[in-house]
Amino acid sequence: MLPDQFKSLKLISDCPVCRQKKFPSEINLLDEQPEGHLIHVQCKTCQSCIVVLVSLNEQGMNLIGILTDLGSKEVKEFINRGPLSSDDIINLHENLKNKEFIQSI
């Protein structure tokens, strides 16, 4: 459920992928913090997704969006995972050297 101050907000007027004007979208609130709200927007026409960080301050509203292929549930999993550790980076590096790992992607 979106907070009241966002209900009448039209975050993006055109889909950045299919260019649908005033595109119909599904909007999910992923995370709510004092610094801002993380929102997942999916175009119902082409199914493309955008993750948007919305923050309100004295100067107004700030939006930062990124196009993604992740669904809202997948984004929530990443949010809850926490920061990457140095071991995560080393494991990724080792796996990228493995041809079988590369072929499985």
Buried (B, 14 or more C-beta within 10 A) or exposed (E): EBEEEBEEEEBBEEBBBEEBEEBEBEBBBBBEEEEBBBBBBBBEBBEBBBBBBBBBEEEEEEEEBEEBEBBBEEBBEEEEEEEEEEEEEEEEEEEEEEEEEEEEE
